[in-house]
Amino acid sequence: MSKIPQIKVRPEGRLFITIFAVIAAVLFTITQFLGWVGVIMVGWCIYFFRDPDRVTPTETDLITSPADGIILPFTESTPPEELKIEHKKMRRISIFMNVFDCHVNRSPLDGDVIKTAYKPGKFFNASLDKSSKDNERQCLLIRNRNGIDIAVVQIAGLIARRIICWINDGQSLRAGERFGMIRFGSRVDIYLPQNTRFLVIPGQRVIGGETPIAQLNDSEDDRKGEWR
């Protein structure tokens, strides 16, 4: 007999699931219709806080997506000032997560966490470019074994009001390792050196911990693609 697949849920979601379950039970005392609406909301809450295992590529200098979501238009930008990176502009890949995406964030490469920094801010729609500068954010500066620094930034959005990061300065991360999550719709930015080749295109859907999105130390043109 085949096993029934089980959904692994983050501990951070248990309180919300319990609250929604209680609300659903109360709604059933009013009408069955409202009760089933409550059940659907419980199911959505379980789905939102899911934490599936992923198969992470391990090639040298490969950058994997830190989040599930949609690739936003590329840009060059200065990393958040609180990280105090000496580089000038870096290449930036941004990933927008809607309320149906898995919101667990993962390290895009093997490396040591040189610095973490939190900055309060606004809650603009995370799909807007200005959210990278103005919204609440949590930043990580990660250095790989070859001494290359990249920045990963968790950004709160219009609905997301809680950034969670489980990592401190000095810790080591493996590619695909979970380091945090953002509740209820958000964005993750990755700042990469200029000699980085992008392996995705804007609008492409990526899977955190699995989809290769960039290659360090590669001066070839970015990968091309078209919708078919």
C-alpha positions, 0 to 999 in steps of 0.5 A: 500500500502506498503511504498517504503523503503528509504535509510538514508544517512550520511550528510558527503556523500552529497558533494560526491554524488553531485560531482558524480551527476555533473560528471554523467551529464557531461558524458551524454553530451559525450555518454550515456554509460559514463553517465550511468557509472556515474549514477552507481557511484552515486548509489554506493556513496549513498550506501557507505554513507548509515546509516541504523538503527540497532537492538542492543542486550542489555545483560550485558557484551555483546560486539557487533560489532562496524562495518560491515565487516569480522572478521580477525584472532585473536591475543593478542596485546598491545593497542595503546600507546597513550591511556596509558592503564596500562594493558599488552597484551589484546585480539584483534578482528579486523574487515575489511571493504571493499568499499561495507560495511557500514562504520558507526562505533558504540559503542560495549557497554554502557560506558563512553569515558575516553580518545580519541586520534588521531595518524597520520600514513601510509596507508597500506592495512587495512587487513594487521596486520601491519596496526594496528601499522603503519596506521593513527588511532583514538582511544577511551578508553571506561569504562563500568558500572563495571569499565572494560576498552576496546579500540576501534580503527578506522584505515585508510586503503589503500583507506580510507584517512579520519577518522571521530569521533564525540565523545569527552572525558567524553561523554557517549555512548550506545551500538550500538550508532554511534560514527564515520565513516571511508571513503572508506575501512578501519578497526576497532580493539577492545582490550578486557580483557583476561577473554573475550570469543569470539563469532565469528570466523575469516572469519565471516561476522558481522553487526555493532551494531547487531552481538554479537562478545564477552562476558566480564567476561567469561572464557569459551572457545571461541565459535567454528564454521565451514563453511557449 
